Amino acid sequence: MAEDIPGRYSENYIGDESRKLFKVLSDALGDEVKKANFCWTLERAVNSPLVSSSRSPNNQHRSTQTHCPPIQS
């Protein structure tokens, strides 16, 4: 297991820290961020009009290309 390897973080530690990160992102974005929707939520936020309008004039295009994997049901 990872906790037995020196210099590696335990799975419990990684899980705890990821939950903290998702909570901070959820509060900041106003959307519930989870492992299952992390990529899509960030992509939606980056391509939102609020973020797009704050970009410099030379970089105001909105990307229509997605970098997220397909959602599996």
C-alpha angles and dihedrals in degrees: 000000000000093000090063093059115085113239094021127111119239120247089244092055092048091048092049093049094046090053089052091050093049090050092052091047092046091053093046097045099037090231128101106255117203135163089261096055102026098111096042093047092052092045091050090049093048092050095045118118090245094058094037092054091052093058120104117268091253093056106039098122118117116226116237091185115096126214095190124104117246115276111253119212 
